[in-house]
Structures are given as structure tokens and as C-alpha cells.
Amino acid sequence: MPNPKVSLIIAFSKDLEALGFIFDVLRRQTYKNFEVVVAEYNDSPDTTTFLAKQTDLEIIYIYLKKFTSHISEDINFDHLKFDTKIHEIT
């Protein structure tokens, strides 16, 4: 396999400017067979909007939704995969 696909995982928390710098560096890489997984503790509308505009990168957005109840805490994982301008919740 001469050109394997690479997954780059970025743990992220609210700093969209820093994330933008990372994306700028990734765009300049000579190796292009990669996807970017952005992981965040909470889903933020600002993050979703920002990632949706990054149409030239393959981005998977994973976030943790935390729900509390009186008896216990349930933690659910959700993710969005951005493919050009189509948002698909899977």
C-alpha cells in the first residue's frame, strides 16, 4: 500500500483561531491522503459553522454530549462528518 490514508486527531476546546492555523498547515502538506478528526468536549454552534466552511479538507467532528439526571450521568457520543457542504449526522 504505497499511499495509505492517515487519520489526524485534533483534541480541541473553543480556540477556533488555533484550529484555523492547524488547518492552514495541513493544507500545505505534500502528503494529501488524510482525514482530520476534530474531537471536542461539547458541541458548539460556532465550531460546527467553522468546520462546515473548511470544504477542502475531509473533516470528521466528534463531540461529547453530557446529560445529567438525578440518579446517574449518561454520556452519549455524537459525531458529524463534513463532506464538502453537506452535513450528515451519522
N, C-alpha and C positions, 0 to 999 in steps of 0.2 A: 504494500500500500504506500505509494510514493507521496501522496498528498492527503494525509489523514485530517479529518475535521477535529478542531480543537474547541473546547468549551472554556471560556474565560469567566470566572465567577467573581463578581464585584459585590462585596458587602457594603451597603450604602445606608446613610442616615441623613436625609434632609439637605445635604450640600450639593445642590444642582450645579453650581459653578465648578466644583471639583470633578463631578461626574462628566461635565462637558469637556474639561481638559483631558480626562482619560479617553473619552470618545475621539477627541481630536488626534491623540497619539495613535489610537488604534486605526484610524483612517489612513495614517501614513505608513503603516506596516507593509512590508513587501509580501508577507505571507497572508493570504486573504481567506483561506478556508477555515473560518472560525465563527462561532456564535458567542454572544455575550449574555450571561445570566446575571441580572441585577437582583439582588436579594435585599429586602427592606423589612424592618420590624412591623411597620404599619403601612397600609395603602394610603397614599396621598394623592389627591387630585392634581396637584402641581407636578408630581413625579410622573403620573400617567400621561399628562399633557406633554411634558418634556420628552418622554420616551417615544410617544407617538410621532413626534416631529423628526426623529432620527431614522429616516426612511432608508438610508444607505447602509445600515447595519442590521444584522439579524439579532434581535433582542428578545429575550425571554425575561419577563418581570415576575418575580416571585415575592409575595409578601405574606406576612403572618397576621391573621386576624385573631384577636383575643376577645373572647366573650366571658363574662363573669356571671356567676349565679350565686344564690345564697348557699348552696350546698357544695359546689365544686367549680373549678375553672375548666372550660373546654377550649382547646386550642385547635383552630382549623387552618389549614394551608390552602391558599388560593393562588392562582397564577394567571397572568395574561401573556399571550405570545403576540408580539407585534410583527406583522408581515406587511411591509410597505405601509399603506394607510388603513389596512383592515385590522380591526381589533377583534380578536376571537377569544372568548372566555372558554377555556377547556378544563 
